[in-house]
């Protein structure tokens, strides 16, 4: 995956660019913020720690070997790959629930499942989606979440998240930003556990991705299903190769 120009050079040099301009986002109530923090916490039982999204193979082959290459990899996922698609799917699911559009929610849910390019990616999104919905139904119940369980036999994680955001009346754009940040943080954690980078470099990567997460959420909050698309072929290949990787710590 390609480096990203000036931002990458500044990161490799160990410095930071000038402070980005503040981004205006929809206001979120304190109670809603705490709820969102709980849902996206590593302690929330969705099993995200078990998945590397193909990065285990990328680390083994040397595609991801340090903080700079990891930053470039995740930036591409936010701009052109899974994270971007997940945010669009979550936004569409949230809008469908808010509008009482059962057909729209069903279409979004079915499309989300079909977009998984590999068996492991399908497992990654459906296992987390089902765990997320079931835990929310038990701890933060709502009629909309109960209905979402009946949309199909399986539910993709971003769709489950979008349903929860709408069902509990959370502001969409900041919720999407938090989802993108959590997704990135889980990938960074996987690479730290694989030993390719240390914890401090991992936090530098997460900090450098904050503006990307905000931008991706801004785009997705107004996007439709027609704007879905992915061009991160190396990441998809990594997922395919991981399925037959000899020694593995992760399920994807």
N, C-alpha and C positions, 0 to 999 in steps of 0.2 A: 504494500500500500504506500502511496506517495506521501512524502512529508508535506507540510502545509506552510511553506514560504516563511514570511517574517516571524510568525508566531513560533514556528518550530525552531528557527535559528535562535530566537531569544530564549526559548526553553532549554535548548542544548547548552547554551552559554551560562545557564544557571541564573539568569535574570528574569525580569518580568517586563512586559510592555507597559506603556503608560496606562493608568487606570481607565477602564472602559467607562463610557457614559452610563449613568444610571438608567435602568430599564423600568418603565412604568408597567406594573402588573395589577390585575384585579385584586382588590382588597380581600383578605381572608380572615375570618373571625378566629379569635384565639382558640376556641373550642374545636373548630374545624382543623386548625393547624396541628393541634395535639393529636387529633384523630389521624390525620395524614401521616404524621411522624410515626405513630404506632403501626400503621399499615405497612409502611415502607422500611421499618426497622429490621435489622438482621434477626431480631428475636421473633418476628412474625413468622409463623410456621408454614412457609410456602416451599421450603427446601431449596432456595436459590443457591445456597453454598455448594450444592452438589453439581453445579453446572458451570462449564467454562466457555460455552458458546463457540467451541472449536479452538479456543486459544491454547489449550494444552498441546494440540498438534502444531500450532504456529510457534510455540516456544520450543518444542523439540526440534523443529526444522530450522530455527534461527530467524524466522520472519519477525518474531517479537523477541528481542534480546536485551532491551534496556528501556528506560523510561520514555525516551524519544520515540522509539518505534511503537511502543504501546500507545502513546498519545495519538500518533498518526492513525493507528488501527481503529481506536475508539472514535476519533473524530470522523473517520469515514463512515462508521456505523451510524453516527448521529446525522450526518449530512446526506448519506446515500443508501443506508442499509437498514438493518433490523430495528434500531432504536427509532429512526425516523418513521418507519412503517408502524411500529407499535404505537407511537404517539398519535398518528392519524387514526388508527383503528380505535384507540381509546377515546379519542374525541368524537368520532362518529357514533360509537356505542353510547357515550354520555348524552349526546344530542338526541339520539333515538329514544332513550329512556325518558329524558326530560319532556319530549313531545308525545309520549305515549305511543310511539311508532313501533309496534311489535314486529312488523314486516321488515322495517329498517334494521332493527336489532338482530333479527334472524339472518338477514343478508350479511351484515357485518361479521357476525359470529362465524357463519359458514365460510366466508372469504378468508377470515383470519386463519382458520384451520387449513384451508387449501394452500395458503402462501408458504407454509413450512417447506423449505427446499430439501430437507433430509429427515430420516426417521428420528434421529436424535433431537433435532430442532422441534419436531412435532411433540415428542415426549416432554421436552423442556417447557414448552408453552402450555400444554394441556395439563401436565401434572401440577404446575404452579397455579394455573388458572382454577383448577378444581379445588386445590387446597385453599386458595385465597377466598373463593366464594363460600366454601363450607365453614371456614373460620369466621368470616364476616356474618354469615347466617346465624352462627351460634353466639357471637359476642356483640355484634352490631346489627341485629336483625332489622329488616324492612321488607315490605311487600315486593318492591322492585327487585331486590336481591333474590327473593324466593322464586319469582317468575323467571329470572335469568337462568336458574338451575334447570328450567324446563325448555330452554331455547333449543338445546341439542344435548346429545349424550356427553359431549365434551365442550369445554369452553376454553378459549385461548386467554392467557394471562392478561394482555392489554384490554381485551373486551371485558373481562371480569373487573378490572380496575376501573374502566370507564363507567360501567354499571354502578359501581360503588360510589364514584364521585357524584354522579347525578342523583342517585338514591338518597344520598345524605346532603345534597345541596352544596357541595364544595365548589369553590371557584375553579373553573376549568383550567385556565392557563397556568397558574401556579402549581396546580396538581400535576399537570403534565411535566412541568419543569422538575418537580420532585421525583417523578417516575424516571425521567431521563437520567437524573443524577444518581438515583439508586441503581439503575441498570449499569451505569458506568462504574460505580463503586464496587459492584459485585464482580465485574470483569477484572478490575484492578486487584481486588482481593484474591481472585483466582491466580493471577500472575505472581503476586507476592508469595502465595503458598507454594507455587511451583519453583520458587527460588530465583526467578529471572531478575527481579528487582527487590529492593528493600522497602520497608514500611514508609520511610520518609519520602523516597521517590514516588511511592504509590500515592501519598497525599499531595505531592506536587502535581501529579497527573490529574487527580480529581479537581484540584484548584484550577488548573489550566482549562478544564473542560466546562467550568461553570457558565461562561458566556455562550458556549456552544449549546448547552442544555436549554438556556433561556431562549436562544434563537430558534431551536428546533421546536420548542413548545409554542412559541409565537406563531410559527408557520402552521403547525398541526391544529391549533385551536380553531382555525378557520378553513381547514382543508376538508375535502370530500373524498369518498372512496376512489373517485376517478384520478386522484392525485397520488395514489399509492404507486410505489415503484422501488426497485432496488438495483444497485450496480456494484455491489461489493462481492465480486466473484471470488476473490481470494479467501474471504471469510466463509463463503459457502463451500468452497473446496476443502477448507480446513475442517468444516463440520463433516463432510463426506469421509475424509481421510481418518478422522478421529474414530469413526465407527469400527475401523479395523486396526487401530493403533495397538501395538503389542502391550505396552505397559501404560495403565491409565489410573489417574486419581479421580477423575470426574466422569459424570454420566454423559456429557456432551463436550 
